[in-house]
Amino acid sequence: MSKTIVHTDNAPAAIGTYSQAVTTQSSKTTYLSGQIPLLPKSMTLVTDSFAAQAHQVFKNLAAVAQAAGGNLGCLVKLTIYLTDLSEFQTVNEVMAEYFEAPYPARAAIQVSALPKGANIEVDAIMIHE
């Protein structure tokens, strides 16, 4: 299998043993690693509010998608990890600012903790030309 590693300075650098995204050349599928609300330049966590964290996550995903040759409209599957599932409605409100119908498939899962103390993490699968 032929694969390309995607990296951009416009999204947070990997903080572990993973790539920001990996594209398979045969199917033009890109797997975007989970993004938490880190500011790319300072690598500090956005802490203003849950909504601010969610916005930063989608900005980070958009930057990685763009670096891979796509955009948020190319995402076909999202997995959203939340430390508090009661923030689900806020996620819907924030997502409405970044996505248009038809929306990607999605799952939302409550977890006990996320890296760096984040309250949200989102990973994605993108299909593009």
C-alpha positions as CSV (number, residue, x, y, z in Angstrom):
1,M,0.0,0.0,0.0
2,S,1.2,3.5,-0.9
3,K,0.7,6.1,1.8
4,T,1.6,9.7,2.3
5,I,2.2,11.3,5.7
6,V,0.5,14.7,6.0
7,H,1.9,17.5,8.2
8,T,1.1,21.2,8.5
9,D,2.4,23.8,10.9
10,N,-1.2,25.3,10.9
11,A,-2.4,22.5,13.2
12,P,-0.8,21.3,16.4
13,A,2.2,19.1,16.0
14,A,1.8,15.5,17.1
15,I,2.3,15.0,20.8
16,G,2.9,11.3,20.5
17,T,3.7,8.5,18.2
18,Y,1.3,9.4,15.4
19,S,1.0,11.5,12.3
20,Q,-1.4,14.4,11.8
21,A,-2.9,12.5,8.9
22,V,-2.2,9.6,6.5
23,T,-3.4,9.5,2.9
24,T,-3.7,6.2,1.0
25,Q,-2.9,6.9,-2.7
26,S,-5.0,4.0,-4.1
27,S,-8.3,5.2,-2.7
28,K,-7.6,8.9,-1.9
29,T,-8.7,8.3,1.6
30,T,-7.1,10.3,4.4
31,Y,-7.3,9.3,8.0
32,L,-7.0,12.4,10.3
33,S,-5.7,11.8,13.7
34,G,-7.7,13.1,16.7
35,Q,-7.4,16.8,17.2
36,I,-7.6,18.4,20.6
37,P,-8.0,22.2,21.2
38,L,-4.3,23.1,21.1
39,L,-3.3,26.4,19.5
40,P,-0.8,25.4,16.8
41,K,1.8,28.1,17.4
42,S,2.0,27.9,21.2
43,M,0.8,24.3,21.7
44,T,-1.2,25.5,24.6
45,L,-4.7,24.3,25.3
46,V,-7.7,26.6,24.7
47,T,-9.4,26.9,28.1
48,D,-11.9,29.8,27.6
49,S,-15.0,27.6,27.4
50,F,-16.1,24.2,26.0
51,A,-17.4,26.0,22.9
52,A,-14.0,27.7,22.4
53,Q,-12.4,24.3,22.7
54,A,-14.8,22.8,20.1
55,H,-14.1,25.7,17.7
56,Q,-10.3,25.2,18.0
57,V,-10.7,21.4,17.3
58,F,-12.6,22.1,14.1
59,K,-10.1,24.8,13.0
60,N,-7.3,22.2,13.6
61,L,-9.1,19.5,11.6
62,A,-9.7,22.0,8.8
63,A,-5.9,22.8,8.7
64,V,-5.0,19.1,8.5
65,A,-7.7,18.4,5.9
66,Q,-6.3,21.4,3.8
67,A,-2.7,20.1,4.1
68,A,-4.0,16.8,2.8
69,G,-5.6,18.4,-0.2
70,G,-9.2,18.6,1.0
71,N,-11.4,20.5,3.3
72,L,-14.1,19.8,6.0
73,G,-16.6,19.2,3.3
74,C,-14.6,16.1,2.2
75,L,-14.9,14.5,5.6
76,V,-17.2,11.4,5.6
77,K,-16.8,10.2,9.2
78,L,-16.2,11.9,12.5
79,T,-15.7,10.4,15.9
80,I,-16.1,12.9,18.7
81,Y,-14.8,12.1,22.2
82,L,-16.2,14.2,25.0
83,T,-15.4,14.2,28.7
84,D,-19.0,15.3,29.4
85,L,-21.7,14.1,27.1
86,S,-23.9,16.9,28.3
87,E,-21.9,19.2,25.9
88,F,-23.4,17.3,22.9
89,Q,-25.7,20.1,22.0
90,T,-22.8,22.6,22.1
91,V,-21.0,20.3,19.7
92,N,-24.0,20.4,17.3
93,E,-24.1,24.2,17.5
94,V,-20.4,24.6,16.8
95,M,-20.4,22.0,14.0
96,A,-23.2,23.9,12.2
97,E,-20.7,26.7,11.8
98,Y,-18.2,24.4,10.0
99,F,-20.3,21.9,8.1
100,E,-23.2,22.0,5.7
101,A,-25.7,19.3,4.7
102,P,-25.2,16.6,3.8
103,Y,-23.2,16.1,7.0
104,P,-20.6,13.4,7.6
105,A,-21.5,10.3,9.5
106,R,-20.6,10.7,13.2
107,A,-20.3,9.1,16.6
108,A,-20.1,10.8,19.9
109,I,-18.5,9.0,22.9
110,Q,-18.0,10.0,26.5
111,V,-14.6,9.2,27.8
112,S,-13.0,9.7,31.3
113,A,-10.1,11.8,30.1
114,L,-8.3,13.2,27.1
115,P,-4.8,14.3,26.4
116,K,-3.6,17.5,28.0
117,G,-6.9,17.8,30.0
118,A,-8.9,18.6,26.9
119,N,-12.7,18.3,27.0
120,I,-13.1,17.3,23.4
121,E,-11.2,15.4,20.7
122,V,-12.3,14.7,17.1
123,D,-10.8,12.4,14.5
124,A,-12.0,12.0,10.9
125,I,-11.9,10.1,7.7
126,M,-11.7,12.2,4.5
127,I,-12.3,11.1,0.8
128,H,-11.0,13.5,-1.9
129,E,-9.9,13.7,-5.5
